């Protein structure tokens, strides 16, 4: 694989939906598919960014739809790219505003919940504005 392709797909999450009794902490989340079929779901995190249009081009070439989990801080920098993602028919998800590391907190306090809530609400508003 060439360096260019490696850079484009850096940070891509690929989930293979295959036969089995999938386990999920989130009710309704698809973790497995029909036993006679295998499908792949692509998920791009932390964008949008300068490489996103190139990723969109590759996805369009192969008629692939994907999910893009976007950070609010990046949405502010690249609103037109987020709009391109939506116009191309891809799913856009909220990946918080700053991508804080909440695992560093040893206990969940009201302060931590407030920070997480604030970090989640801001991108929702931006996603609605730009798409």
Buried (B, 14 or more C-beta within 10 A) or exposed (E): EEEEEEEBBEEEEEBEBBEEEEEEEEEEEEBBBEEEEEEEBBBBBBBBBEBBBEBBEEBEEEEEEBBBBBBBBBBBBBBEBBBBBBEBEBEBEBBBBBBBEEEEEEEEEEEBEEBBEEBBBBBEEBBEEBB
